[in-house]
Amino acid sequence: MIDRIDVEWLGPFGWPKFEGKLKPVPQKPGVYLLTVEYQDGYLIYAAGITRRPMPKRFREHTREYMNGIYNLLDIVAMQSGFRKEVWHGLWMGKQPLKKLAEYKERKPEIQKAVRNQLAGFRIFTADIGTEPRILERLEAAIMDALYKQPMPLRDVPDRGMMLAPRWPSETPIVSKNKCSATLFGLPACLEI
């Protein structure tokens, strides 16, 4: 059993179709970080995983954002280290019919904010293979680390993600994280 993995974070990449001058995300599976420019580095908003090529996964994310499924934050506030919701996604709604009506009414405003957010995201990726439990455990450990940041930074990441941290029966693995950029909220080492 592996007891340590070296994770090299590459980026920043741009969101597909919103790259601007940034390079596109690689055609590989792995773990990714959604970040925004912050101080002299990048503030992590969320971690995600895919066993398929990243552009395919990001197309799915784009559809979900545009359809109001995901939470949407003010990109300028995020870049200052604060959470300011523009739209509380349908996936978190308690009154789906009322929420859907609100989405339809605000759709142009929401979709404009989506385009701003996607253009403002800076993506970092790591190719650590496609073994599901390694990917899931790393994603969960990163999100847990983000929730433990000092205020106000710990409020930026969404909560309520379906995460799969290490089970008690699994041997701990140390993830050693390396990146040429500063990634706020990502420890140099994580136990996954």
Secondary structure, DSSP 4 states (H G I P E B T S, - for coil): ---EEEEEEEEEEEPTT--TTSEEPPSS-EEEEEEEEETTEEEEEEEEEESS-HHHHHHHHHHHHHTT-S-EE-HHHHHTT---EEE--GGG-SSHHHHHHHHHHHHHHHHHHHHHHHHH-EEEEE-----HHHHHHHHHHHHHHHHTSPTTGGGSS-S--------TTSPP-EEEEEESS-EET--SEEE-
